[in-house]
Amino acid sequence: MKLTFIGAAHEVTGSCHYLEAAGKNILVDCGMEQGVRSYESAQLPIEAALVDYVLLTHAHVDHSGMLPALYAEGFRGQVLATAATADLCSVMLRDCAHIQMQEAEWKARKAKRSAGIEHYEPAYTMEDADGIIKRLVPCHYNQVIELCEGIKIRFTDVGHLLGSASIEVWMSEDGNEKKIVFSGDLGNIDQPLIKDPMMTEEADYVVMESTYGDRVHSEERPDYVGDLTKILQETFDAGGNVVIPSFAVGRTQEMLYFLRQIKAEKRIKGHPDFPVYVDSPLAVEATEIFQRNVEECFDEDAMDLIHHGINPIRFPGLRLTITSDESRAINFDETPKVIISASGMCEAGRIRHHLKHNLWRPECTILFVGYQANGTLGRLLVEGTDEVKLFGETIDVHADIRSLIGISGHADKRGLLAWVEGFRKKPDKIFVVHGESTVCESFAACLENEYKIDAYAPYSGTRFDLLTGEAEYVAAPKPLMKKKSRVAADVFARLMAAGQRLIAVIRRNEGGTNKDLAKFADQVNSLCDKWDK
């Protein structure tokens, strides 16, 4: 039983952990790295084709976004997740692939115009996304699942996102038993729509996120509806738009929940029929998925509205835009409005067009409602930059830049510690991950000093033996080197990945009948004869 830390070690994005147990190779999350990073992430110590299972905590791309790349590299195992996470991934991963292919197409056009620029390949394709989506296995909360001989798992609701979960893993090898819990991203309490985090009672080891492990959101619960009402009223009275960069999954639906209440209570004076645009095809699809998972995932308040015949995220004046023409038309309408668009950190998608049309207007408000990773355009705006560059054009920032303080899908330090206190017996060790470097260290120190729990913040590449409780290899921080651009050579890498998958398939056929193995060998040799030059 061994655990190797790959991604989100002393960093917030790119979550990925590699678990070896009962003769199986398991990944917990396979996330995309976003924003500016400080450290190099270790490579998987095995080929993708040798991974048997992926256990997915939730659908956000920093936890799921590299699954199609894993498929492209030869993975053909199962991806287990809650039913809602599987539904969300079916649209989110296709959206990621679409963005990858668009970026590659744009860079290819740029390469044609500029001498010396090499051809780019997308990190993965739509076929890769479709392939991994077919590997998704939906699971129910609180159900113990026998993954294979020697390994059982269970998903527990942690209230971060529709379908989000911590994952309990029971392992048995040669008469030795251990249990490890992966927290996933722990949710904030009293969020709209979804339930509060559930506790886990016991574990030998815990791998725990620490995104907000150094801060408290607020001593008192913020008045989100009141604060949002004030921003809307002031902006509409000035004749401007409220532009909300929002994550398409989770935060967009929460904002719709608040806006429905504002409209129902007629809080905006003089603008009772203000339009609300959700300008993101992904957000529109995600909203439909939210409505398909109400019974298992919605909290009591949301269910009470539903039982009274009220849709908690639909209301008069809500306009869902799908096509590019519909999106462009929004900025030619002079009516004061709310525009909710992805991405939440302003790194890609339609939000960048809305920023181009609204950032220079002093009567408008850009309202941030989620975490902004270091190095992202959203972070620059929140920190007060005077100008930004969008689509090759410099835009002066005159709009009012605001943040809805306290609204967060992540537990703060108090919430994280409350989850730790939910264990009836102290775990043998807590590994602290998924936080900026100083936060990982400070939260681990807090657990050590104030709670007398053995805690450690590993760097990427660190490997632990879970039977002995000792580190086999302690990685040092490896500063991020500038990576070479993705070029056409990556097509050859796909061929190499296919070869690794072939080796994996051959190994899995060990013990087969002589007749079948001989037939398999003949087929492989025939393929080699065709391509051996």
C-alpha positions in Angstrom: 0.0 0.0 0.0 1.7 3.1 -1.3 0.6 6.7 -1.9 2.4 9.0 -4.3 1.5 12.7 -4.5 1.4 14.0 -8.1 -0.6 17.2 -8.4 -2.0 20.0 -6.1 1.0 19.5 -3.8 1.8 22.9 -2.3 -0.4 24.3 -5.1 -4.2 24.7 -5.5 -4.9 23.2 -8.9 -4.1 20.0 -10.8 -5.3 17.5 -8.1 -3.9 14.0 -8.6 -2.8 11.3 -6.2 -1.6 7.8 -7.1 -2.5 4.9 -4.8 -1.1 1.3 -5.1 -3.1 -1.3 -3.2 -4.2 -4.9 -3.5 -2.2 -5.2 -6.8 -4.2 -2.3 -8.4 -3.1 1.1 -9.7 -5.5 3.8 -8.7 -5.6 7.5 -9.3 -7.7 9.8 -7.1 -8.6 12.8 -9.4 -6.8 13.7 -12.6 -7.0 17.5 -12.7 -5.9 20.3 -15.0 -3.3 22.8 -13.8 -4.6 26.4 -14.0 -3.1 29.8 -13.4 0.5 30.6 -12.5 2.2 27.7 -10.8 5.3 27.6 -8.7 6.4 24.0 -8.7 6.9 21.2 -11.3 4.6 18.3 -10.9 6.0 14.8 -10.9 5.0 12.5 -13.7 3.0 9.4 -13.1 5.4 6.6 -12.2 3.5 4.2 -14.5 2.1 4.3 -18.0 -1.5 5.5 -18.2 -2.4 2.1 -19.7 -1.5 0.4 -16.4 -3.9 2.5 -14.3 -6.9 0.3 -13.3 -9.2 2.9 -11.8 -9.7 6.6 -11.3 -11.7 7.7 -8.3 -13.1 11.2 -9.0 -14.1 13.6 -6.1 -16.0 16.1 -8.3 -16.3 17.5 -11.7 -14.3 20.8 -11.5 -11.6 20.8 -14.1 -8.8 21.2 -11.6 -9.8 17.7 -10.5 -11.2 16.1 -13.7 -9.8 18.1 -16.6 -6.9 15.8 -17.6 -9.0 12.6 -17.8 -9.3 12.9 -21.6 -5.5 13.2 -21.8 -5.2 10.1 -19.6 -7.4 8.3 -22.1 -5.4 9.5 -25.0 -2.3 8.1 -23.3 -3.8 4.6 -23.1 -6.0 4.4 -20.0 -9.0 2.1 -20.5 -10.0 1.5 -16.9 -13.1 2.7 -15.0 -13.7 6.2 -13.7 -15.9 6.0 -10.6 -17.8 9.1 -9.4 -21.2 10.1 -8.0 -24.1 10.1 -10.5 -24.2 13.9 -10.5 -20.4 14.2 -11.1 -20.7 11.7 -14.0 -23.5 13.9 -15.5 -21.5 17.1 -15.1 -18.3 15.5 -16.5 -20.2 14.4 -19.6 -20.6 18.0 -20.6 -17.6 19.6 -18.9 -15.0 17.4 -20.4 -16.4 17.9 -23.9 -16.3 21.6 -23.2 -12.6 21.3 -22.2 -11.8 19.4 -25.3 -13.6 22.1 -27.4 -11.5 24.8 -25.7 -8.3 22.8 -26.3 -9.1 22.3 -30.0 -10.0 26.0 -30.4 -6.8 27.1 -28.8 -4.8 24.7 -31.1 -6.6 26.1 -34.2 -5.9 29.7 -33.2 -2.2 28.9 -32.6 -2.0 27.1 -35.9 -3.3 30.2 -37.7 -0.8 32.3 -35.8 2.0 29.9 -36.8 1.1 30.3 -40.5 1.5 34.1 -40.2 4.8 33.9 -38.2 8.0 32.3 -39.4 9.7 30.0 -37.0 6.6 29.1 -34.9 6.0 25.4 -34.7 2.7 23.6 -35.3 0.6 23.0 -32.1 -1.5 20.0 -31.1 -4.3 20.2 -28.6 -3.7 18.5 -25.2 -6.5 16.2 -26.2 -9.4 15.9 -28.7 -13.2 15.6 -28.6 -12.7 11.9 -29.4 -10.6 11.5 -26.2 -13.3 13.3 -24.2 -16.0 11.0 -25.6 -13.8 8.0 -24.9 -13.3 8.8 -21.2 -16.9 9.8 -20.7 -17.8 6.2 -21.7 -15.6 5.0 -18.9 -17.6 6.9 -16.2 -19.3 4.7 -13.7 -22.0 6.6 -11.7 -22.3 5.7 -8.0 -24.6 6.7 -5.2 -23.7 8.5 -2.0 -23.1 6.5 1.2 -23.0 3.1 -0.6 -20.1 0.8 0.1 -18.8 -0.4 -3.2 -16.4 -3.4 -3.6 -14.0 -2.1 -6.2 -12.1 -5.3 -6.5 -10.7 -8.0 -4.2 -9.1 -6.1 -1.3 -10.5 -2.7 -2.0 -13.8 -1.1 -1.0 -14.8 2.6 -1.5 -17.6 4.9 -0.5 -18.6 8.5 -1.6 -19.7 10.9 1.0 -21.3 14.3 0.3 -19.0 17.2 1.2 -21.2 20.1 -0.1 -18.7 21.8 -2.4 -20.5 21.2 -5.7 -23.4 19.2 -7.0 -22.1 15.6 -6.7 -18.9 16.5 -4.9 -17.6 13.9 -2.5 -14.9 12.8 -0.1 -13.8 9.2 -0.9 -13.2 6.6 1.7 -11.0 3.7 0.6 -10.6 0.5 2.6 -7.6 -1.6 1.6 -6.6 -5.1 2.5 -3.2 -6.8 1.7 -1.9 -10.0 3.1 -4.0 -9.7 6.2 -3.2 -6.0 6.7 -6.0 -3.5 6.6 -5.8 0.3 6.3 -8.3 3.0 5.5 -7.5 6.3 3.7 -9.9 9.2 3.1 -9.5 11.7 0.4 -11.4 14.9 1.4 -11.8 16.3 -2.1 -12.8 19.9 -1.9 -14.7 20.5 1.3 -17.8 22.8 1.0 -18.8 25.9 2.9 -21.8 25.6 5.2 -25.2 27.1 4.5 -24.7 27.3 0.7 -27.7 27.7 -1.5 -29.1 24.6 -3.2 -26.7 21.9 -2.0 -26.3 20.2 1.4 -23.7 20.9 4.1 -20.6 18.7 4.3 -21.0 15.3 5.9 -18.5 14.1 8.4 -16.4 10.9 8.2 -16.0 9.0 11.4 -12.7 7.1 11.1 -9.6 6.8 9.0 -5.9 5.7 9.4 -4.8 8.3 6.8 -6.4 11.5 5.4 -5.5 13.4 2.3 -7.0 16.8 2.9 -7.4 20.1 1.0 -6.4 23.4 2.5 -7.5 26.1 0.0 -8.7 28.5 2.7 -6.7 26.9 5.5 -5.3 30.3 6.6 -8.4 32.4 6.7 -12.0 32.8 8.0 -14.7 33.9 5.6 -16.6 36.0 8.0 -17.5 36.1 11.7 -21.2 36.5 10.6 -22.9 34.9 7.7 -22.8 37.5 4.9 -26.1 38.8 3.6 -25.5 37.7 0.0 -28.9 38.8 -1.3 -28.7 42.2 0.4 -25.2 42.8 -0.8 -26.0 41.8 -4.4 -29.2 43.9 -4.3 -27.2 47.0 -3.4 -24.7 46.4 -6.2 -27.5 45.8 -8.8 -29.4 48.9 -7.7 -26.4 51.2 -7.8 -25.2 49.9 -11.2 -28.6 49.9 -12.9 -29.3 53.4 -11.6 -26.1 54.5 -13.3 -27.2 52.9 -16.5 -24.6 50.1 -16.5 -24.4 46.4 -16.6 -23.4 44.0 -13.8 -21.0 41.5 -15.4 -20.4 38.4 -13.3 -17.5 36.1 -14.3 -18.7 32.8 -12.9 -17.8 29.2 -12.9 -20.4 27.5 -15.2 -21.0 24.7 -12.7 -22.0 25.5 -9.2 -21.5 29.2 -8.8 -23.7 30.2 -11.7 -26.6 28.2 -10.3 -26.0 29.8 -6.8 -26.2 33.3 -8.4 -29.5 32.3 -10.1 -30.8 31.2 -6.7 -30.0 34.7 -5.3 -31.4 36.5 -8.3 -34.6 34.6 -8.2 -35.1 35.7 -4.6 -34.3 39.4 -5.5 -36.8 39.4 -8.3 -39.5 37.5 -6.3 -39.2 40.1 -3.4 -39.1 43.0 -5.9 -36.0 44.4 -4.2 -34.7 46.4 -7.2 -36.5 49.7 -7.4 -37.1 51.2 -10.8 -35.8 48.2 -12.7 -38.3 45.4 -11.8 -37.9 43.5 -15.0 -34.1 43.6 -15.4 -32.9 40.8 -17.7 -30.4 38.2 -16.5 -28.3 36.5 -19.2 -26.5 33.3 -18.7 -24.1 33.4 -21.6 -22.4 30.0 -21.5 -23.6 26.8 -23.2 -21.9 24.8 -20.5 -23.7 26.7 -17.7 -27.0 26.1 -19.5 -26.4 22.4 -19.7 -25.1 22.3 -16.1 -28.3 24.1 -14.9 -30.3 21.3 -16.5 -28.2 18.7 -14.7 -28.8 20.5 -11.4 -32.5 20.1 -11.9 -32.1 16.4 -12.7 -30.3 15.7 -9.4 -32.5 17.5 -6.9 -33.5 14.5 -4.8 -30.0 13.3 -3.9 -28.2 16.6 -3.8 -30.4 19.6 -2.9 -30.7 20.9 0.6 -33.9 21.4 2.7 -34.5 25.0 1.7 -34.2 24.3 -2.0 -36.4 21.2 -1.7 -39.0 23.3 0.2 -39.3 25.7 -2.8 -39.7 22.7 -5.1 -42.4 21.2 -3.0 -44.2 24.5 -3.2 -44.0 24.5 -7.0 -41.2 27.0 -7.2 -38.1 26.4 -9.4 -35.2 27.7 -7.3 -33.0 28.7 -10.3 -35.6 29.8 -12.8 -37.5 33.1 -13.0 -39.0 35.7 -15.4 -36.4 37.7 -17.3 -33.9 34.8 -17.3 -32.4 34.4 -20.8 -30.1 31.5 -21.7 -27.9 32.2 -24.7 -26.4 29.3 -26.7 -25.2 30.6 -30.1 -22.4 33.0 -30.8 -24.8 35.4 -32.5 -27.0 35.4 -29.3 -23.9 36.1 -27.2 -22.8 39.0 -29.4 -26.2 40.6 -29.4 -26.1 41.0 -25.6 -23.6 43.8 -25.9 -25.7 45.8 -28.4 -28.7 45.9 -26.0 -28.4 49.1 -23.9 -30.8 48.0 -21.2 -29.1 47.6 -17.8 -28.7 43.9 -17.3 -26.9 41.1 -15.5 -24.5 39.1 -17.6 -23.3 35.8 -16.1 -20.6 34.2 -18.2 -17.7 31.7 -17.9 -14.9 31.3 -17.2 -14.9 32.3 -13.6 -11.3 33.4 -13.6 -11.6 35.2 -17.0 -9.0 32.9 -18.6 -11.1 31.8 -21.5 -14.6 31.7 -23.0 -17.2 34.4 -23.6 -16.6 36.4 -20.5 -13.5 37.9 -22.1 -15.8 39.4 -24.8 -18.1 40.9 -22.2 -15.1 42.3 -20.3 -13.9 44.0 -23.5 -17.3 45.7 -23.9 -17.8 46.7 -20.3 -14.4 47.2 -18.5 -13.9 50.6 -20.0 -17.4 51.9 -18.9 -17.4 53.6 -15.5 -21.1 53.0 -15.0 -20.6 49.2 -15.2 -19.7 46.8 -12.4 -17.5 43.6 -12.8 -18.6 41.4 -9.9 -16.3 38.5 -8.8 -18.0 35.7 -6.9 -15.3 33.1 -6.7 -11.7 32.3 -6.1 -9.2 33.9 -8.5 -6.0 31.9 -8.8 -2.7 33.6 -8.9 -1.7 34.8 -12.4 -5.2 34.8 -13.9 -6.9 37.8 -15.5 -9.5 37.7 -12.7 -6.8 38.0 -10.0 -5.2 40.9 -11.9 -8.6 42.8 -11.9 -9.3 42.0 -8.3 -5.9 43.3 -7.4 -6.5 46.6 -9.1 -4.8 46.6 -12.5 -5.4 49.8 -14.5 -5.4 48.1 -17.9 -5.7 44.6 -19.5 -5.1 43.2 -22.9 -7.9 41.3 -24.6 -7.8 40.0 -28.2 -4.7 42.0 -28.9 -6.3 45.3 -27.7 -5.4 47.2 -24.5 -8.5 48.0 -22.5 -8.4 50.7 -19.7 -10.2 49.6 -16.6 -12.8 52.2 -15.5 -15.6 49.8 -14.4 -16.2 49.3 -10.7 -14.4 46.0 -9.7 -16.2 44.4 -6.8 -16.2 41.0 -5.0 -19.1 39.4 -3.2 -17.3 38.9 0.0 -17.8 35.5 1.7 -19.4 33.6 -1.1 -17.3 30.6 -1.5 -17.7 26.9 -2.3 -14.7 26.1 -0.1 -14.8 25.7 3.6 -12.7 28.2 5.5 -10.2 27.3 8.2 -13.0 26.8 10.7 -14.9 24.6 8.4 -11.8 22.5 7.6 -11.1 22.1 11.3 -14.7 21.2 12.0 -14.4 18.4 9.4 -11.2 17.1 11.1 -13.0 17.2 14.5 -15.7 14.9 13.0 -13.3 11.9 13.2 -14.0 10.0 16.4 -10.4 9.0 16.7 -7.4 11.0 15.4 -6.1 9.7 12.1 -2.5 8.4 12.2 -1.5 11.1 9.7 -3.1 13.9 7.7 -1.5 14.9 4.4 -2.2 18.5 3.6 -2.6 19.3 -0.1 -4.5 21.6 -2.5 -3.4 25.0 -1.1 -0.9 27.6 -1.9 2.5 26.6 -0.5 2.5 28.8 2.6 -1.1 27.8 3.4 -0.3 24.0 3.2 2.5 24.6 5.6 0.6 26.8 8.0 -2.5 24.5 8.1 -0.3 21.4 8.7 1.4 23.3 11.5 -2.0 24.2 13.0 -3.0 20.5 13.0 0.3 19.6 14.6 0.4 22.3 17.3 -3.2 22.9 18.2 -4.7 19.4 17.5 -1.7 17.2 18.2 -2.3 15.4 14.9 0.7 14.2 12.8 0.3 16.3 9.7 2.6 16.8 6.7 2.4 18.9 3.5 4.2 16.8 0.8 5.7 18.1 -2.4 4.9 16.5 -5.7 6.7 13.2 -6.1 6.7 12.3 -2.4 5.9 8.6 -1.8 4.6 7.0 1.4 4.3 3.4 2.5 0.9 3.2 4.2 1.6 0.0 5.9 4.7 1.2 7.8 3.6 4.8 8.0 7.0 5.9 6.7 8.1 8.0 3.7 9.8 6.0 1.0 10.8 9.1 -0.8 10.6 12.7 0.3 10.6 15.0 -2.7 12.1 18.5 -2.6 10.4 21.5 -4.1 11.2 21.6 -7.8 10.7 25.2 -9.2 8.7 25.2 -12.4 10.7 25.4 -15.6 9.3 27.0 -18.7 7.9 24.2 -20.7 8.3 23.7 -24.4 5.3 24.4 -26.5 3.1 21.4 -27.6 4.2 20.6 -31.1 3.4 18.0 -33.7 5.8 15.6 -32.0 2.9 15.0 -29.6 1.3 12.9 -32.3 4.2 10.5 -32.0 3.7 10.5 -28.2 0.1 9.3 -28.8 1.6 6.4 -30.8 4.0 5.6 -28.0 1.0 5.7 -25.6 -0.8 3.2 -27.8 2.2 0.9 -27.6 2.2 1.1 -23.9 -1.5 0.2 -23.9 -0.7 -2.8 -26.0 1.9 -3.9 -23.5 -0.7 -3.5 -20.7 -3.2 -5.6 -22.6 -0.6 -8.3 -23.2 0.2 -8.5 -19.5 -3.5 -8.8 -18.6 -3.8 -11.8 -21.0 -1.2 -13.7 -19.1 -2.6 -17.1 -18.2 -4.9 -17.3 -21.2 -5.2 -20.4 -23.4 -2.3 -21.2 -25.7 -4.6 -21.0 -28.7 -5.8 -17.4 -27.8 -2.3 -16.2 -27.0 -0.9 -17.6 -30.2 -3.7 -15.8 -32.2 -2.9 -12.6 -30.3 0.8 -12.9 -31.1 0.1 -13.4 -34.7 -2.1 -10.3 -34.9 0.6 -8.2 -33.2 3.3 -9.5 -35.5 1.1 -8.9 -38.5 0.7 -5.3 -37.4 4.4 -4.9 -36.9 5.2 -6.4 -40.4 2.9 -3.8 -41.9 4.6 -0.8 -40.3 8.2 -2.0 -39.9 10.1 0.1 -42.3 
